[in-house]
Amino acid sequence: MRVTQFRKLLVCAWLMAGILSLSDLARASVSEEILEEGRLQCLQRGTQPLQVSQADMENERERHPSYMRVQLEFRYSDQPPVVTLLVNTAQERVHDKVLAYLAQYRLPCLGDGGPLTVTQEFHFDPLAGADGKPLREVALARDPKRACVVMPKEGPDVPRSISAGVAKVLIEATFSGDGNAEPEVKVLHADGRMFERSVRANLADYRMPCRKAGDKPFRFRQTFTFAADATPARFTSPLMSLSSFLGSIRDITQKRAYFDFATMACPFRVQWEALRPVQANEARSVGAPNANRAEFLAWLGSLELALTDKQTRALLGESVVIDVPCGVLNLDPKSAAAPAIAASAAGA
């Protein structure tokens, strides 16, 4: 059953941004970022820790915090990455120690998947210590194959026994065969088996005709929303300022963060997708990717909205676009001030 005469039914397929009609969905982009996580799991950092002492940090910029942002390209499993310095406010002594530390990195499970490019940030604060952030993967180029995902003209069948309300199904699908092969489907969340069966049947007709046998697997995530006599929960506005968005985050005044957006090709926009409680929320750049934003995007993805459990579940798969201005975001738990963007010294 696709429509009824006595009940208003809506089936929405959601991929990254907003509730899309199924005709629009065929033109939407898909996300491949989660595919590479396995290769980073085998990272070897060597036996020597980062040798930056308290004295080193106290000699930095008149005791002001400093940081380094590097891009690492792993080309061979048994060799250190090629290091490109993206941003640096640290002095030579700290700079050299970071490079020596990075020279120990190895990625033994790199395999035949080709080079892997990531970014990493190091923050040095005399009052808080040295902080090496996790490695963040970066999409440095658009994958032209994203445009060849072909979806059926019609969406999933609406179960006949659907009652009033909203139901969602969140999936991850992977194309690993040739252009005639259907994707492998993993259901992350389903509000009922009948909705899951309907979505699986629809996904069985997805194809990537541009693929050839042996091509690198291609993975994407998608949310399907079924609504009967109800309106799915949404953000109050599809576009928010960064300050407004941070004002809606749980315990934001207790978080510590420092980001200078002048080093990230500001201003720019970020798409933030609510995926709790199924998995971590996710943030990605709108438009051309930029390696300098990787740590900021990972931080945004770690934030949680100040909502009840019921409200959080209702927003599953919803997204909002955040306007990020030029300036500096400096959050300090010792300050009771609301999040604000200050002028950037780098952009002056």
Summary of the structure (lengths in Angstrom):
residues: 348
radius of gyration: 22.5
end to end distance: 60.6
largest distance: 75.0
contacts: 1022
relative contact order: 0.16
helix: 22%
strand: 30%
